[in-house]
Amino acid sequence: MVEQRLLHIDGQDVAASDGATFLVRNPATGEALYEVAHGTAEDVDRAVAAARAAFDDGRWRHIAPRERARTLNRAAALLAERIEEFARMETLQIGRPLREMRAQLKRLPEWLEYFGAVAQTTEGSSPDFGAGHLNVVRRVPLGVAGLITPWNHPLLITMKKLSVAVAAGNSVVIKPSELGPIVPMELVLLLEEAGLPAGVVNIVPGLGRTTGKALSEHPGLAKLDITGGTETGKVIAANAGRSLIPVTAELGGKAPVLIFDDADTDQAVAGALFAAFVATGQTCVQGARILVQRDSYERVVTALVERTRQLKLGDPLDSQTQVGPLVSEAQRDKAADAVERARKQGATVLTGGAVPTGAGLSQGWFYEPTVVAGVTPEMDLWYEEVFGPVIVVAPFDDEADAVAQANDSPFGLAASIWTQNVGRAVRVSRGLDIGIVWVNDHHRIDPSSPWGGFKESGIGSENGLDAFHAYTRPQSLIINSSDAEFDWFATVEDLRYS
Ligand code: TXE
């Protein structure tokens, strides 16, 4: 039975203005799960107008931050009760193993709690303007933010943007991914149940090239915040630039995992395996290039290949499953094509490199976890983001070579360094042109910790105080405290500009 879902604008569930819909499918079986209203440009316009009206009348931004935080804390408690239900819904739509979705969603109430606390504790400043004036600088919300989110962590990424936007007092219009829109839509309803006024958060699902395009071109926005592919980010930023709308963008990556000779080998291999294949490799911080110091290379790669072969593919709802299908046929074909091109260009596939044929794997978009060696910068696979279970292994000589290879990428989102030598970890991190660097770990996240990439991996960052600042702007109030007479045009001498 295919469930129907509508747009949510100004607190109401509404059909698309032209009645159009699209289907959301289960990537493990191909079965249609939901028929969702497909937002038109007119619907986006209505949503932005509703968000603007909610912003202008102050129903949310003008209430005390402590009240906003209370609402967010109530939403966090409601969300905590629904983790199991939401995890299953996410798994059904995007195919990520249920054990992973549970682990991820359990953390999400923290974002509402953290940004509620930041809203309450953020203070303005009072620069010393001089004796005759008092200057008070307040941080004020921006207006209507457009949030464009992807399918790989549908709720996590929506939450990262939404929590900070509303905690700061903004209104928003969300365009969730067409492949996994349902749980972000549930989150909007849950926020309203917790007491968020209607119109503050609106959600208009639809395709990127239509609904997403309409939102990114809308001149009524005060900010656009996107997570997606680098090419999409460039298109969206160009659209926003035409109306001088600031953009935060979290885009592609090809994260290096640097394993030094002095690393704890078992931990480094377990870390590389996690970095490579969590979410079936569909994460922006995937450890896609495993770079190993030459003396340990054979040992580490042999162990990594062995552990990769043991990964259990299958039904993502089965708690024994470690690797699920890719999200779509297009993503599966992209992975297969990248491996075929690498083979033709002279690389060696150490394991994987095929569509699996085992029981239960024929319906969905599965691809074997794949390790490729002999990839050089002359080959596409060294640079391109596959966004699937395909990784490269390569040796390096010393710290300088590790840094040079790690930086040899158009991306600069994330990296991990595996070593027992603290000084080395610090030295190497200083050389990396990369926004997030883990030491003896990978893919760890916290609402307080900035998350953003350098180079073609994006603009600005999510999480932490920087993100809160990017959802507010300073308003400078300058109060004349002098009792001296002032008449600029009646004064002949001693003019002072200020
Ligand atoms: O992402 P898209 P897709 C990368 C990854 C993947 C590739 C394509 O390499 O293979 O992107 O994946 C909306 N105007 N990442 O196609 O297209 C779209 O509807 C406005 C990296 O799924 O970038 C969705 O809501 N909006 C990544 C969002 O943008 C547009 C996460 C992201 O979709 C649009 C996902 C347009 N012209 C993919 N075109 C990460 N870094 O986490 C698309 N959209």
Residues whose N, C-alpha, C, O or C-beta is under 5 A from the ligand:
A	BS01	TXE	I148 T149 P150 N152 K175 P176 S177 E178 G206 L207 G208 R209 G212 K213 S216 T227 G228 G229 T232 V235 E250 L251 G252 T283 C284 E385 V386 F387
